[in-house]
């Protein structure tokens, strides 16, 4: 059995103007642009729909009644932001996902896709990380609040599938990057932050760029458009209850799948790569008083590969595209401070 998204009346993307949601929105528009019977795509902005308010969310669902829901809405940020504002990362993300999942169930949504994060796994998880390693150890303290919220979202989707037969699936992407990223030096993730640091250092003729930590941690990076393709692919091809669906090591049903790229690199090598591409001529200094985070975070993506999906974008190619997007945003004067 395969789900044909063309047969549904409507698809709702929560968070359609964030990096991930916008990539999904663009892919849906591209796929359905030449199809007369294509589903309606709902992509409300934060002004049009406040995901933090359950009454607003519930009323929106009652009026619009989407068939498919993709939850890409979340409060996100890097190590510094997570460390400074743990309460809002936990509370806001719990509110957003609980409101959307509950409203989806109560309004007879036919399929729901919840997007989590690889930070849900233990800090010292065995590598590469399999789906069943969830809750097998302590989380990384610097993003614990965000991870706990995402774990709660996974478990809510799982519980509602088991208790009510609600068709909810979840994907756990690795570190994401690409067009539409947040390039703030205070709240962005490592790759976009490095792009901005090296670009600004080049423009100001600085002799050095200071990077946080030791540079030793290893990270896997996934280009955002590859994740968008994984979302649509799994919506159409992954039905956890079917015999050909991935199982865990105990032969039991899996409710979430890892999504990665097999492109792993140290933060030090990543910084050097971005420095070379931007043509920064100074030196890189590592501030070892700042936290490194998890030493390694490599996902085992064998389950989603067995379904027939693999990432396509080479890291160098993806970084080039991301730098081009950064330069465009900068030229329009729209770079974020925080």
Secondary structure as GFF3:
##gff-version 3
##sequence-region A 1 338
A	DSSP	three_ten_helix	5	7	.	.	.	ID=ss1
A	DSSP	beta_strand	10	14	.	.	.	ID=ss2
A	DSSP	alpha_helix	19	32	.	.	.	ID=ss3
A	DSSP	beta_strand	40	42	.	.	.	ID=ss4
A	DSSP	alpha_helix	54	64	.	.	.	ID=ss5
A	DSSP	beta_strand	68	71	.	.	.	ID=ss6
A	DSSP	alpha_helix	79	84	.	.	.	ID=ss7
A	DSSP	alpha_helix	86	106	.	.	.	ID=ss8
A	DSSP	beta_strand	111	115	.	.	.	ID=ss9
A	DSSP	three_ten_helix	118	120	.	.	.	ID=ss10
A	DSSP	three_ten_helix	131	133	.	.	.	ID=ss11
A	DSSP	three_ten_helix	141	143	.	.	.	ID=ss12
A	DSSP	alpha_helix	144	164	.	.	.	ID=ss13
A	DSSP	beta_strand	168	173	.	.	.	ID=ss14
A	DSSP	beta_strand	175	177	.	.	.	ID=ss15
A	DSSP	alpha_helix	190	203	.	.	.	ID=ss16
A	DSSP	beta_strand	208	212	.	.	.	ID=ss17
A	DSSP	beta_strand	218	223	.	.	.	ID=ss18
A	DSSP	alpha_helix	224	237	.	.	.	ID=ss19
A	DSSP	beta_strand	256	259	.	.	.	ID=ss20
A	DSSP	beta_strand	264	266	.	.	.	ID=ss21
A	DSSP	alpha_helix	267	278	.	.	.	ID=ss22
A	DSSP	beta_strand	283	287	.	.	.	ID=ss23
A	DSSP	beta_strand	296	297	.	.	.	ID=ss24
A	DSSP	alpha_helix	302	307	.	.	.	ID=ss25
A	DSSP	alpha_helix	315	331	.	.	.	ID=ss26
###
